[in-house]
Amino acid sequence: MSKSKSPLAVKIVTLVGTMLLLLIPLMVVRGLIVERADYRSVVEEAIGQSTSGPQKLVGPLIAIPVTEVYSTLENNHEVSQKRTFIHFWLPESLMVEGNQNVEARKVGIYEGQVWKTDINVKAEFDTSRLEALNRDNITLGKPFMVMAVGDTRGIGVVNAPNLDGTPLQVEPGTGIARESQGLHVQLPNLPFTQKKFNLDFSLVLSGTGNFSVVPLGRNSELVLNSNWPHPNFIGDFLPVTREVSPSGFQARWQSSWFANNLGERFAEADKFASPALPSFSVSVATPADHYQLTDRATKYALLLIALTFTAFFVFETLTGRRMHPMQYLLVGLSLVMFYFLLLALSEHIGFTPAWVTASLVGALMNGVYLQAVLKSWRSSVLFTLALLVLDGVMWGLLRSEESSLLLGTGVLLMALCGVMFLTRNLDWYALGLPKAPKQPESDELRIWK
């Protein structure tokens, strides 16, 4: 090595290279997190395939087969034509009440959620909206009530609907589009002489993931009670009111045709049960799980390693005691092992206990090693406590999504201020000069001594 090279510059370049080298095992950790999380997602999908998937209720509405005779002019002759279509009769008011019970299903160490909801439906229909169909050239077929769902495997007990107190017979399938799933009920002839009538029924519906209700009524409302404390309110409408507690949640949605324009979106049968229909939706969401939290923690790993190496470098500079780059590397690897241990433990005992355990194990391992390296229990204990403090700061960064940038900036600022304060009287030029070789004592002086 050339004598013109500064030992300080060599040291800094070596430490930077050591940190870059530690990126390799960190990338392995992040790849392992993605792999385990993907496998967990596969398990959740398998649970959905074995039970039933997301559920979207469309209905109840009344479908009326219509045959219309009309005349056209062909070759100066009037020709009668006939067309058939389905007229959708939407309710004036729709009230859906649900009591949801969420259960955990495990496959090995992985877990998914399956929910079962007891649903009560009340709909009121106004016959005045059928006046356009009460014409001589129109023949009406047998009307039937339709209720579509996302996955018929989730339909449990169905209590027979009643029309103003008269029980009706439930049949499988929607009777409209082949690709739609649900049930339908044949109705008696339309009571044009009756101003309004009510349709009430209840059913048990199971599923995984989302539960949605399309607000078909001119005025629609959904009230849902659940024992799941981590709801994810998605879809086109947020709840008007909601209460979330550790024991579950209660939410209420409201909408009308002024907001969703559904009164004009059912002109054709192929629009029925369209995925684009707006809905009240809530998802049985898994909270920020241990895979997501561990992945976020690894994003701060380089910061943790840099702060630790900086503390060692300042310690070396102020005390004159030297640490070999291999010792830096071993301490850095112990910090990387923290994330391996965190991932492995969190799958079994949860993220918070795993974080505490991994922090204590890492602190103990580094404390014993640093005592041998630094030859001082006092310095070893100080560094060990500093590592525990850094782990606590990282925990705060993970839990404070809204303030993570502010907290991270504050940590870096405090670290920089500490380095500046401790090295304020240090002569960096003298530190960067190579040390002169020690001259051997002359024989004459040795004899004199």
C-alpha positions as CSV (number, residue, x, y, z in Angstrom):
1,M,0.0,0.0,0.0
2,S,1.3,3.5,-0.9
3,K,2.4,5.6,2.1
4,S,0.5,8.5,0.5
5,K,-2.8,6.9,1.2
6,S,-4.6,8.2,4.3
7,P,-5.5,5.6,6.9
8,L,-8.7,7.5,7.6
9,A,-9.8,7.4,4.0
10,V,-8.9,3.6,3.8
11,K,-11.0,3.0,6.9
12,I,-14.0,4.9,5.6
13,V,-13.9,3.1,2.2
14,T,-13.6,-0.2,4.0
15,L,-16.6,0.4,6.2
16,V,-18.7,1.5,3.2
17,G,-17.7,-1.6,1.4
18,T,-18.6,-3.7,4.4
19,M,-22.1,-2.1,4.5
20,L,-22.6,-2.7,0.8
21,L,-21.5,-6.3,1.4
22,L,-24.3,-6.7,4.0
23,L,-26.8,-5.7,1.4
24,I,-26.5,-9.2,0.0
25,P,-28.0,-11.0,3.1
26,L,-30.5,-8.2,3.4
27,M,-31.8,-8.9,-0.1
28,V,-32.0,-12.6,0.8
29,V,-34.2,-11.7,3.8
30,R,-36.5,-9.6,1.7
31,G,-36.8,-12.3,-0.9
32,L,-37.7,-14.8,1.9
33,I,-40.3,-12.4,3.2
34,V,-41.9,-12.2,-0.3
35,E,-41.8,-16.0,-0.7
36,R,-43.5,-16.6,2.7
37,A,-46.1,-13.9,2.1
38,D,-46.9,-15.3,-1.4
39,Y,-47.4,-18.8,0.1
40,R,-49.7,-17.3,2.7
41,S,-51.7,-15.7,-0.1
42,V,-51.9,-19.1,-1.8
43,V,-53.3,-20.6,1.4
44,E,-56.0,-17.8,1.6
45,E,-57.0,-18.4,-2.0
46,A,-57.2,-22.2,-1.3
47,I,-59.5,-21.5,1.6
48,G,-61.7,-19.4,-0.6
49,Q,-61.8,-22.1,-3.3
50,S,-62.8,-24.7,-0.7
51,T,-65.6,-22.6,0.8
52,S,-66.8,-19.5,-1.2
53,G,-65.3,-16.3,-2.5
54,P,-66.3,-12.7,-2.2
55,Q,-70.0,-12.0,-2.1
56,K,-71.9,-9.2,-3.9
57,L,-75.6,-9.0,-3.4
58,V,-77.7,-7.6,-6.2
59,G,-81.4,-7.5,-5.3
60,P,-84.0,-8.1,-4.6
61,L,-85.5,-6.8,-7.8
62,I,-88.4,-8.0,-9.9
63,A,-87.9,-9.2,-13.4
64,I,-90.8,-9.0,-15.8
65,P,-90.7,-10.7,-19.2
66,V,-92.3,-8.3,-21.7
67,T,-93.5,-9.0,-25.2
68,E,-94.2,-5.8,-27.2
69,V,-96.0,-5.7,-30.6
70,Y,-95.3,-2.7,-32.8
71,S,-95.7,-1.8,-36.4
72,T,-93.0,-0.9,-39.0
73,L,-93.3,0.3,-42.6
74,E,-91.8,-2.0,-45.2
75,N,-92.4,-1.4,-48.9
76,N,-95.2,0.9,-48.1
77,H,-96.9,-1.8,-46.1
78,E,-97.4,-1.8,-42.4
79,V,-95.8,-4.9,-40.8
80,S,-96.3,-6.1,-37.3
81,Q,-93.1,-6.8,-35.3
82,K,-92.6,-8.4,-32.0
83,R,-89.8,-8.1,-29.5
84,T,-89.3,-9.6,-26.1
85,F,-87.2,-8.2,-23.3
86,I,-86.9,-8.2,-19.5
87,H,-88.0,-5.2,-17.6
88,F,-86.3,-4.7,-14.2
89,W,-88.5,-3.3,-11.5
90,L,-86.3,-1.8,-8.7
91,P,-87.6,-1.2,-5.2
92,E,-88.5,2.2,-3.8
93,S,-86.8,1.4,-0.6
94,L,-84.3,-1.3,0.3
95,M,-83.2,-2.1,3.9
96,V,-80.5,-4.8,4.5
97,E,-79.4,-5.8,7.9
98,G,-76.6,-8.2,8.5
99,N,-74.9,-9.9,11.5
100,Q,-71.5,-11.1,10.5
101,N,-69.4,-13.7,12.3
102,V,-65.8,-14.1,11.2
103,E,-63.9,-17.3,11.9
104,A,-60.2,-18.1,11.4
105,R,-59.2,-21.1,9.4
106,K,-55.7,-22.4,9.6
107,V,-53.6,-24.4,7.1
108,G,-50.3,-25.2,8.9
109,I,-49.0,-22.0,10.4
110,Y,-51.0,-19.9,7.9
111,E,-54.4,-18.4,8.6
112,G,-57.3,-17.1,6.6
113,Q,-60.7,-15.7,7.5
114,V,-64.1,-17.1,6.6
115,W,-67.2,-15.1,7.4
116,K,-70.9,-16.0,7.8
117,T,-73.6,-13.4,7.7
118,D,-77.2,-13.6,8.7
119,I,-79.0,-11.2,6.3
120,N,-82.5,-9.7,6.6
121,V,-83.9,-7.9,3.5
122,K,-86.9,-5.6,3.3
123,A,-87.9,-4.1,0.0
124,E,-90.9,-1.9,-0.9
125,F,-92.1,-1.7,-4.5
126,D,-94.4,1.0,-6.0
127,T,-96.6,-0.2,-8.8
128,S,-96.9,3.3,-10.3
129,R,-93.5,2.7,-11.9
130,L,-95.1,0.1,-14.2
131,E,-97.7,2.4,-15.8
132,A,-95.6,2.5,-19.0
133,L,-96.1,-1.3,-19.3
134,N,-99.9,-1.2,-18.8
135,R,-100.7,-0.9,-22.5
136,D,-102.7,-2.9,-25.1
137,N,-99.7,-3.8,-27.3
138,I,-97.7,-5.1,-24.4
139,T,-98.1,-8.6,-22.9
140,L,-96.5,-9.3,-19.5
141,G,-95.1,-12.7,-18.6
142,K,-94.9,-14.2,-15.2
143,P,-92.9,-11.9,-12.9
144,F,-90.2,-13.2,-10.6
145,M,-88.0,-11.8,-7.9
146,V,-84.3,-12.1,-8.4
147,M,-81.4,-12.0,-5.9
148,A,-77.9,-12.4,-7.3
149,V,-74.8,-13.3,-5.3
150,G,-71.1,-13.6,-6.0
151,D,-70.7,-17.3,-5.2
152,T,-73.7,-19.6,-4.7
153,R,-71.6,-22.0,-2.7
154,G,-72.0,-19.5,0.2
155,I,-75.8,-19.6,0.2
156,G,-76.9,-21.3,3.4
157,V,-80.4,-21.3,4.9
158,V,-82.9,-19.3,2.9
159,N,-86.2,-18.4,4.7
160,A,-88.9,-18.3,2.1
161,P,-89.8,-14.7,1.1
162,N,-93.3,-13.5,1.7
163,L,-95.2,-11.0,-0.3
164,D,-97.3,-9.0,2.1
165,G,-97.4,-12.0,4.4
166,T,-97.9,-14.7,1.7
167,P,-95.0,-17.2,1.6
168,L,-93.4,-17.9,-1.8
169,Q,-91.3,-20.7,-3.2
170,V,-87.5,-20.2,-3.7
171,E,-85.8,-21.6,-6.8
172,P,-82.0,-21.8,-7.6
173,G,-80.5,-19.6,-10.2
174,T,-81.4,-16.0,-11.2
175,G,-83.3,-17.1,-14.3
176,I,-81.8,-14.2,-16.3
177,A,-78.2,-14.5,-17.3
178,R,-76.2,-17.7,-17.3
179,E,-73.1,-16.1,-15.9
180,S,-75.0,-14.7,-12.9
181,Q,-75.4,-16.8,-9.7
182,G,-78.2,-16.5,-7.1
183,L,-81.8,-17.4,-6.6
184,H,-85.2,-16.4,-7.8
185,V,-88.8,-16.6,-6.7
186,Q,-91.9,-16.8,-8.9
187,L,-94.5,-14.2,-8.1
188,P,-98.2,-14.0,-8.6
189,N,-99.7,-11.7,-11.2
190,L,-98.7,-8.1,-10.8
191,P,-101.2,-6.2,-8.5
192,F,-101.7,-3.1,-10.6
193,T,-104.6,-2.2,-8.4
194,Q,-102.4,-2.1,-5.4
195,K,-100.3,1.0,-4.8
196,K,-97.4,-0.5,-3.0
197,F,-96.4,-3.9,-1.6
198,N,-93.6,-5.3,0.5
199,L,-91.2,-8.2,0.0
200,D,-89.3,-9.6,3.0
201,F,-87.0,-12.5,3.4
202,S,-83.7,-13.6,5.1
203,L,-80.8,-15.9,4.2
204,V,-77.4,-17.0,5.5
205,L,-74.5,-16.1,3.3
206,S,-70.9,-17.2,3.7
207,G,-67.8,-16.0,2.0
208,T,-64.2,-14.8,2.1
209,G,-62.8,-11.3,1.5
210,N,-65.4,-8.7,0.5
211,F,-69.0,-8.4,1.4
212,S,-70.9,-6.0,-0.9
213,V,-74.5,-4.9,-1.4
214,V,-75.7,-3.0,-4.5
215,P,-78.0,-0.1,-3.4
216,L,-80.8,-0.9,-5.8
217,G,-83.5,1.0,-4.0
218,R,-84.5,4.6,-4.7
219,N,-83.4,4.9,-1.1
220,S,-81.1,2.2,0.2
221,E,-79.6,1.4,3.6
222,L,-77.2,-1.3,4.9
223,V,-76.5,-1.9,8.6
224,L,-73.8,-4.5,9.3
225,N,-72.6,-5.8,12.7
226,S,-69.5,-7.9,12.8
227,N,-67.1,-9.5,15.4
228,W,-64.1,-8.6,13.2
229,P,-62.1,-5.7,14.6
230,H,-60.1,-4.9,11.4
231,P,-62.6,-3.9,8.7
232,N,-61.5,-2.3,5.4
233,F,-64.3,-0.1,4.1
234,I,-63.9,-0.1,0.3
235,G,-66.2,0.2,-2.6
236,D,-68.0,3.3,-4.0
237,F,-69.5,4.5,-0.7
238,L,-68.1,5.0,2.7
239,P,-70.3,4.3,5.7
240,V,-72.4,7.1,7.0
241,T,-71.5,6.0,10.6
242,R,-69.1,3.4,11.9
243,E,-67.9,2.2,15.2
244,V,-64.8,0.0,15.4
245,S,-63.7,-1.6,18.7
246,P,-61.5,-4.6,19.7
247,S,-64.7,-6.7,19.8
248,G,-65.8,-5.9,16.2
249,F,-67.5,-3.1,14.2
250,Q,-70.9,-1.7,13.3
251,A,-71.4,0.4,10.2
252,R,-74.3,1.9,8.3
253,W,-74.4,2.9,4.7
254,Q,-77.0,5.0,2.9
255,S,-77.5,6.0,-0.8
256,S,-80.2,7.0,-3.3
257,W,-80.6,7.2,-7.1
258,F,-79.5,10.8,-6.9
259,A,-76.1,9.5,-5.9
260,N,-75.7,6.3,-7.8
261,N,-78.1,6.6,-10.8
262,L,-79.0,3.0,-10.6
263,G,-82.6,3.7,-11.7
264,E,-81.3,4.1,-15.2
265,R,-78.6,1.4,-15.3
266,F,-81.0,-1.6,-15.5
267,A,-82.4,-1.1,-19.0
268,E,-80.9,-4.3,-20.4
269,A,-80.5,-7.8,-19.0
270,D,-76.8,-8.0,-19.7
271,K,-76.2,-5.2,-17.2
272,F,-77.6,-7.4,-14.5
273,A,-75.0,-8.3,-11.8
274,S,-72.3,-6.3,-13.7
275,P,-69.1,-6.0,-11.7
276,A,-69.2,-2.2,-12.4
277,L,-72.3,-1.7,-10.3
278,P,-71.6,0.6,-7.4
279,S,-72.0,-1.0,-4.0
280,F,-71.6,-0.7,-0.2
281,S,-68.6,-2.8,0.5
282,V,-66.5,-4.0,3.5
283,S,-63.6,-6.4,3.4
284,V,-62.6,-8.7,6.2
285,A,-59.0,-7.4,6.1
286,T,-56.0,-8.8,7.8
287,P,-54.3,-6.0,9.7
288,A,-50.7,-5.0,8.9
289,D,-49.5,-8.6,9.3
290,H,-46.0,-9.8,10.3
291,Y,-44.9,-10.1,6.7
292,Q,-45.8,-6.6,5.9
293,L,-44.3,-5.3,9.1
294,T,-41.1,-7.3,8.7
295,D,-40.7,-6.1,5.2
296,R,-41.1,-2.5,6.3
297,A,-38.5,-3.1,9.1
298,T,-35.9,-4.3,6.6
299,K,-36.2,-1.0,4.8
300,Y,-34.6,0.6,7.9
301,A,-31.9,-2.1,8.2
302,L,-29.3,-0.1,6.4
303,L,-30.0,2.9,8.7
304,L,-29.6,0.6,11.7
305,I,-26.3,-0.7,10.4
306,A,-25.0,2.7,9.4
307,L,-25.8,4.2,12.9
308,T,-24.1,1.2,14.6
309,F,-20.9,1.4,12.4
310,T,-20.8,5.2,13.0
311,A,-20.9,4.7,16.8
312,F,-18.0,2.2,16.5
313,F,-16.1,4.5,14.3
314,V,-16.5,7.4,16.7
315,F,-15.5,5.1,19.6
316,E,-12.3,4.1,17.7
317,T,-11.5,7.7,16.9
318,L,-11.9,9.0,20.4
319,T,-10.3,6.1,22.3
320,G,-7.6,5.1,19.9
321,R,-8.7,1.4,20.2
322,R,-8.9,-0.2,16.8
323,M,-11.5,-2.6,15.5
324,H,-10.8,-4.9,12.5
325,P,-13.2,-4.7,9.5
326,M,-14.0,-8.3,10.1
327,Q,-15.3,-7.4,13.6
328,Y,-17.5,-4.7,11.9
329,L,-18.7,-7.4,9.5
330,L,-19.6,-9.8,12.2
331,V,-21.6,-7.2,14.1
332,G,-23.3,-6.2,10.9
333,L,-24.2,-9.9,10.2
334,S,-25.7,-10.1,13.7
335,L,-27.9,-7.2,12.9
336,V,-29.0,-8.9,9.7
337,M,-29.7,-12.1,11.7
338,F,-32.1,-10.0,13.7
339,Y,-34.5,-9.9,10.7
340,F,-34.2,-13.6,10.0
341,L,-35.1,-14.3,13.6
342,L,-37.9,-11.7,13.5
343,L,-39.4,-13.3,10.5
344,A,-39.1,-16.9,11.8
345,L,-40.5,-16.1,15.3
346,S,-43.4,-13.8,14.0
347,E,-44.9,-16.7,12.1
348,H,-45.5,-18.5,15.4
349,I,-45.8,-16.0,18.2
350,G,-46.8,-12.7,16.5
351,F,-44.8,-9.7,15.4
352,T,-44.6,-7.8,18.7
353,P,-43.3,-10.7,20.9
354,A,-41.0,-11.7,18.0
355,W,-39.5,-8.1,17.9
356,V,-38.9,-8.1,21.6
357,T,-37.3,-11.6,21.6
358,A,-35.1,-10.8,18.5
359,S,-34.0,-7.5,20.1
360,L,-33.0,-9.2,23.3
361,V,-31.2,-12.1,21.6
362,G,-29.3,-9.7,19.3
363,A,-28.4,-7.4,22.2
364,L,-27.1,-10.3,24.3
365,M,-25.1,-11.8,21.4
366,N,-23.5,-8.4,20.6
367,G,-22.9,-7.6,24.3
368,V,-20.9,-10.7,25.0
369,Y,-18.9,-10.3,21.7
370,L,-18.2,-6.6,22.2
371,Q,-16.9,-7.3,25.7
372,A,-14.2,-9.5,24.3
373,V,-13.5,-7.1,21.5
374,L,-13.5,-3.8,23.5
375,K,-12.0,-5.4,26.7
376,S,-14.5,-3.4,28.7
377,W,-17.8,-4.4,30.2
378,R,-18.7,-0.7,30.6
379,S,-18.3,0.0,26.9
380,S,-20.0,-3.3,26.0
381,V,-23.0,-2.5,28.1
382,L,-23.3,1.0,26.7
383,F,-23.3,-0.3,23.1
384,T,-25.8,-3.0,24.0
385,L,-28.1,-0.4,25.5
386,A,-27.7,1.7,22.4
387,L,-28.7,-1.2,20.2
388,L,-31.8,-1.7,22.3
389,V,-32.6,2.0,22.0
390,L,-32.2,1.8,18.2
391,D,-34.5,-1.2,18.1
392,G,-37.1,0.8,20.1
393,V,-36.7,3.7,17.7
394,M,-37.2,1.4,14.7
395,W,-40.3,0.0,16.4
396,G,-41.7,3.5,16.7
397,L,-41.0,4.1,13.0
398,L,-42.9,1.0,12.1
399,R,-45.9,1.9,14.2
400,S,-46.1,5.6,13.2
401,E,-46.9,5.5,9.5
402,E,-48.0,9.1,9.5
403,S,-44.9,10.4,11.4
404,S,-42.3,7.9,10.1
405,L,-40.5,10.5,8.0
406,L,-40.5,13.0,10.9
407,L,-39.2,10.4,13.4
408,G,-36.6,9.1,11.0
409,T,-35.3,12.6,10.2
410,G,-35.1,13.3,14.0
411,V,-33.1,10.1,14.6
412,L,-30.6,11.0,11.8
413,L,-30.4,14.6,13.1
414,M,-29.7,13.5,16.7
415,A,-27.1,11.0,15.5
416,L,-25.3,13.7,13.4
417,C,-25.4,16.1,16.3
418,G,-23.9,13.5,18.6
419,V,-21.1,12.8,16.2
420,M,-20.4,16.5,15.7
421,F,-20.4,17.1,19.5
422,L,-18.1,14.2,20.3
423,T,-15.6,15.0,17.5
424,R,-15.7,18.8,17.8
425,N,-12.1,19.0,19.1
426,L,-10.7,16.3,17.0
427,D,-7.9,17.1,14.5
428,W,-9.0,15.2,11.4
429,Y,-5.8,16.2,9.5
430,A,-3.6,14.6,12.1
431,L,-5.9,11.6,12.3
432,G,-5.6,11.1,8.5
433,L,-1.8,11.2,8.4
434,P,0.0,7.8,8.4
435,K,1.8,7.1,11.6
436,A,5.6,7.3,11.6
437,P,7.3,3.9,12.2
438,K,8.6,3.5,15.7
439,Q,12.4,3.9,15.7
440,P,14.4,1.2,17.5
441,E,16.5,2.2,20.4
442,S,20.2,2.4,19.8
443,D,22.6,0.0,21.4
444,E,24.3,2.8,23.2
445,L,21.1,4.1,24.7
446,R,19.9,0.6,25.6
447,I,23.2,0.0,27.5
448,W,22.9,3.3,29.2
449,K,19.4,2.3,30.4
